[in-house]
Amino acid sequence: MAIRGIRLALVGVLAAASAAIGVIGAGTGAGASTPKVTTINMQASAYTPHAPSGGTDDYHCTLVNPHLTRNSFITSSQFYPNSVEVHHAILFLVPPSEVAAANAANTGGKGWTCFGETALPGTGLAQIAQTPWLTAWAPGHGEDIVPKGTGVKFPAGSMVIMQIHYNLLRGDKPVSAKLTLHTVPASTSLKPLSLELMPAPPDVPCPAGVTGPLCDRTASLVDLGQRFGQSQVGFVDFLERFCGRSMTDPPAGDTTSCNWPVQGGREIVRLGVHMHLLGRGMTIVLDPGTPQAKTLVDVTNYNFDYQRSYTLKTPVLTHPGDTIAVTCIYDPTLRQELPQLRKLPARFVTWGDGSSDEMCLGSVQTIAATGPATY
């Protein structure tokens, strides 16, 4: 599986697994007239979440049609969860080449279960770039505007998949989410945004004095596979291997870190951080351990209910051979304190799709450093 398939090089607007976007008429080249902004509203049909396999989470994909008749750029958007059950949402682009596959999955127009990192059934991580992220949302985000002079490619004839994670620890009422996109014509002089996702594998043991069957890492992974399928365990194994750790006995603790290669000749314009309920802090550092090391973002008071993106005042140029280190800090004692978690069994916490599992995900948005702004 190509590493590029994991890093995605996605065309998207992500802010800490969180981007939602609002009104705009900006982002044109110097002296250019303001382009016509088109507003696209997409309403998902009501869905009542239910957790399979004894879990407390549901990932459901809904296919919606924006009826896009011309190549466009997304310049802003806003996702409306309309319910506390929504843990996060990822909005995937379905390009014209994948529309038939998406329609085939959408049996009866009711959508499909879609745990994991991919949107279309039967696709693995190697195919994830076929349906890149358009945007994403997490608690704390409302309207958001992409960095000035940039946009997200939105080809004519495309559709959108709303992948929504429902947290049944918060409730199980019917939910009818909505997405609003603001677009401008592809002829607008904007630089396409690219998104790279850089995860690290959490391996957080039970706190001192806390015991239980799931405090054993092996037993915890078996439970993870029962709740979300073996592909989730396979992704944990991949992260451990890629980040230079043992897949069976990785270093455990309250921190995790992983270095990712970076494409040279890009300008980093915006970053995002995403963890779950045990998250305390996160850093994203360019060229760690070198004299050129530069901290791009340092979040010391992470709050799951107030996630945001960080637009750099001055874009940072990348060079061939650069790396980025993503580091997360957790407080495992929160599992015994937070109302959503304290009634659950104690466990060794790994990467997982559930609200009671953890993630460590840095998102890095870039544009080409040189050349004209093109679609």
Residue pairs with C-beta under 8 A, 6 or more apart in sequence:
1 124
1 125
1 126
1 238
2 126
3 242
3 261
4 129
5 125
5 126
5 127
5 128
5 129
6 125
6 128
6 197
6 199
6 238
6 242
7 196
7 197
7 198
7 260
7 261
8 128
8 129
8 132
8 133
8 195
8 196
8 197
9 129
9 194
9 195
9 196
9 263
10 129
10 132
10 133
10 194
10 195
10 196
10 197
11 93
11 132
11 152
11 153
11 192
11 193
11 194
11 195
12 19
12 93
12 132
12 133
12 134
12 135
12 136
12 152
12 193
12 194
12 195
12 365
13 19
13 21
13 74
13 77
13 133
13 134
13 135
13 144
13 146
13 152
13 193
13 195
13 365
14 133
14 135
14 136
14 195
14 197
14 272
14 309
14 363
14 365
15 136
15 141
15 144
15 270
15 272
15 307
15 308
15 309
15 310
15 363
16 138
16 271
16 272
16 273
16 274
16 307
16 308
16 309
16 361
16 363
17 88
17 90
17 136
17 138
17 272
17 274
17 307
17 361
17 363
18 88
18 136
18 137
18 138
18 139
18 140
18 141
18 272
18 274
18 307
18 308
18 309
19 77
19 135
19 136
19 137
19 141
19 144
19 272
19 309
20 77
20 78
20 79
20 135
20 136
20 137
20 141
20 142
20 143
20 144
21 74
21 75
21 76
21 77
21 78
21 135
21 143
21 144
21 145
21 146
21 181
21 182
22 76
22 77
22 78
22 142
22 143
22 144
22 145
22 182
23 37
23 76
23 143
23 145
23 182
24 37
24 75
24 76
24 145
24 146
24 182
25 34
25 35
25 37
26 75
26 145
26 148
27 73
27 75
27 146
27 148
27 149
27 150
27 151
27 184
27 188
27 190
28 34
28 35
28 149
28 188
28 189
28 190
29 149
29 189
29 373
32 188
32 189
35 184
35 185
35 187
35 188
36 184
36 185
37 75
37 182
37 183
37 184
38 72
38 182
38 183
38 184
39 180
39 181
39 182
40 66
40 67
40 68
40 180
40 181
40 182
40 183
41 178
41 179
41 180
42 64
42 65
42 66
42 160
42 162
42 178
42 179
42 180
42 181
43 64
43 176
43 178
44 62
44 64
44 162
44 164
44 176
44 177
44 178
44 179
45 62
45 109
45 110
45 176
46 174
46 175
46 176
47 60
47 62
47 111
47 164
47 174
47 175
47 176
48 172
48 173
48 174
48 175
49 58
49 60
49 85
49 166
49 168
49 172
49 175
50 58
50 168
50 172
51 57
51 58
51 168
52 58
52 113
52 227
53 226
53 227
53 228
54 226
54 227
55 227
55 228
55 354
56 167
56 168
56 169
56 344
56 354
56 355
56 356
57 87
57 165
57 166
57 167
57 168
57 227
57 228
57 353
57 354
57 355
57 356
58 113
58 165
58 166
58 168
59 113
59 114
59 115
59 116
59 163
59 164
59 165
59 166
59 353
60 111
60 112
60 113
60 114
60 163
60 164
60 166
61 105
61 111
61 112
61 113
61 114
61 119
61 161
61 162
61 163
61 164
62 111
62 161
62 162
62 164
62 177
63 94
63 102
63 103
63 105
63 106
63 109
63 111
63 159
63 160
63 161
64 159
64 160
64 161
64 162
64 179
65 159
65 160
66 154
66 158
66 159
66 160
66 181
68 154
68 155
68 156
68 157
68 158
68 183
69 156
70 156
70 185
70 186
71 153
71 154
71 155
71 156
71 185
71 186
71 375
72 154
72 155
72 156
72 183
72 184
72 185
72 186
73 151
73 152
73 153
73 154
73 183
73 184
73 185
73 186
73 188
73 190
73 192
73 375
74 134
74 135
74 146
74 151
74 152
74 153
74 154
74 181
74 182
74 183
75 145
75 146
75 151
75 152
75 182
75 183
75 184
75 190
76 143
76 144
76 145
76 146
76 181
76 182
77 91
77 134
77 135
77 144
77 179
77 180
77 181
77 182
78 142
78 143
78 144
78 179
78 180
79 89
79 91
79 135
79 136
79 137
79 141
79 177
79 178
79 179
79 180
80 177
80 178
80 179
80 180
81 89
81 137
81 164
81 175
81 177
82 175
82 176
82 177
82 178
83 171
83 173
83 175
83 177
84 170
84 171
85 166
85 167
85 168
85 170
85 171
85 172
85 173
85 175
86 164
86 165
86 166
86 167
86 175
86 177
87 138
87 139
87 165
87 166
87 167
87 170
87 355
88 136
88 137
88 138
88 139
88 164
88 165
88 274
89 136
89 137
89 162
89 163
89 164
89 165
89 177
90 119
90 133
90 136
90 163
91 133
91 134
91 135
91 136
91 137
91 160
91 161
91 162
91 163
91 179
92 119
92 131
92 132
92 133
92 134
92 160
92 161
92 163
93 131
93 132
93 133
93 134
93 154
93 158
93 160
94 102
94 119
94 131
94 158
94 159
94 160
94 161
95 130
95 131
95 155
95 157
95 158
96 155
96 156
96 157
96 158
97 130
98 120
98 130
98 131
99 157
99 158
99 159
101 120
102 120
102 159
102 161
105 112
105 120
105 121
106 112
112 121
114 121
114 161
114 163
115 228
115 229
115 231
115 232
115 353
116 228
116 229
116 231
116 232
116 235
116 353
117 125
117 128
117 235
118 124
118 125
118 127
118 128
118 131
119 131
119 161
119 163
120 127
120 130
120 131
120 161
123 130
123 131
124 231
125 235
125 238
131 161
132 195
133 195
134 152
134 154
134 160
134 181
135 152
138 274
138 304
138 307
139 304
139 305
139 306
139 307
140 303
140 305
140 306
140 307
140 308
141 307
141 308
141 309
144 309
146 152
146 193
147 193
147 269
147 270
147 311
147 365
147 367
149 190
149 191
149 367
149 373
150 190
150 191
150 192
150 193
150 269
150 367
151 184
151 188
151 190
151 191
151 192
151 193
152 192
152 193
153 186
153 192
153 375
154 181
154 183
160 179
162 177
162 179
164 175
164 177
165 353
165 355
166 172
166 175
167 340
167 355
169 340
169 341
169 355
169 356
170 340
184 190
186 375
187 375
189 372
189 373
190 373
191 367
191 368
191 373
191 374
192 367
192 368
192 374
192 375
193 269
193 365
193 366
193 367
194 266
194 365
194 366
194 367
195 363
195 364
195 365
195 366
196 260
196 262
196 263
196 363
196 364
196 365
196 366
197 361
197 362
197 363
198 258
198 260
198 284
198 324
198 326
198 361
198 362
198 363
198 364
199 239
199 258
199 326
199 351
199 359
199 360
199 361
199 362
200 239
200 243
200 256
200 257
200 258
200 326
200 327
200 328
200 360
200 362
201 236
201 239
201 240
201 243
201 245
201 250
201 256
201 258
201 350
201 351
201 360
202 256
202 328
202 330
202 349
202 350
202 351
202 358
202 359
202 360
203 217
203 250
203 251
203 252
203 253
203 256
203 348
203 349
203 350
204 252
204 253
204 254
204 278
204 330
204 332
204 348
204 349
204 350
204 358
205 215
205 217
205 252
205 253
205 332
205 348
206 212
206 215
206 332
206 346
206 347
206 348
207 332
207 333
207 335
207 336
210 336
210 346
211 346
212 345
212 346
212 347
213 219
213 345
214 220
214 223
214 345
214 346
214 347
214 348
215 346
215 347
215 348
216 348
217 252
217 348
217 350
219 348
220 347
220 348
220 349
220 350
221 233
221 236
221 350
223 347
224 232
224 233
224 236
224 350
224 352
224 357
225 232
225 233
227 352
227 353
227 354
228 352
228 353
228 354
232 352
232 353
235 351
236 350
236 351
236 352
237 247
239 258
239 351
240 246
240 247
240 250
241 247
242 258
243 257
243 258
243 259
245 251
252 348
254 329
254 330
254 331
254 332
255 327
255 328
255 329
255 330
256 327
256 328
256 330
256 360
257 325
257 326
257 327
257 328
258 325
258 326
258 360
259 288
259 323
259 324
259 325
260 323
260 324
260 325
260 326
261 322
261 323
262 286
262 318
262 322
262 323
262 324
262 364
263 318
263 366
264 318
264 319
264 320
264 321
264 322
265 318
265 319
265 320
265 368
265 369
265 370
266 317
266 318
266 366
266 367
266 368
266 369
267 315
267 316
267 317
267 318
267 366
267 367
267 368
267 369
268 286
268 296
268 312
268 315
268 316
268 317
268 318
268 364
268 365
268 366
269 311
269 312
269 315
269 365
269 366
269 367
270 309
270 310
270 311
270 312
270 365
271 284
271 296
271 297
271 309
271 310
271 312
271 362
271 363
271 364
271 365
272 307
272 308
272 309
272 310
272 362
272 363
272 365
273 282
273 284
273 297
273 299
273 302
273 307
273 361
273 362
273 363
274 307
274 359
274 361
274 362
274 363
275 282
275 302
275 304
275 328
275 330
275 358
275 359
275 360
275 361
276 304
276 355
276 356
276 357
276 358
276 359
277 304
277 334
277 335
277 338
277 340
277 341
277 355
277 356
278 330
278 331
278 332
278 334
278 335
278 349
278 358
279 302
279 304
279 328
279 329
279 330
279 358
279 360
280 302
280 329
280 330
280 331
281 298
281 299
281 300
281 301
281 302
281 328
281 329
282 297
282 299
282 302
282 326
282 327
282 328
282 329
282 360
282 362
283 295
283 297
283 298
283 299
283 325
283 326
283 327
284 295
284 296
284 297
284 324
284 325
284 326
284 327
284 362
284 364
285 293
285 294
285 295
285 296
285 324
285 325
285 327
286 292
286 293
286 294
286 295
286 296
286 316
286 318
286 322
286 323
286 324
287 293
287 294
287 322
287 323
288 323
288 324
288 325
294 316
296 310
296 312
296 316
296 324
296 364
297 310
315 367
317 369
318 366
318 369
324 362
324 364
326 360
326 361
326 362
327 360
328 360
330 349
330 358
332 349
334 341
335 341
335 342
335 344
335 346
335 347
335 349
335 356
336 342
336 346
340 355
340 356
341 356
344 356
347 356
349 357
349 358
350 357
350 358
351 357
351 358
351 359
351 360
352 358
352 359
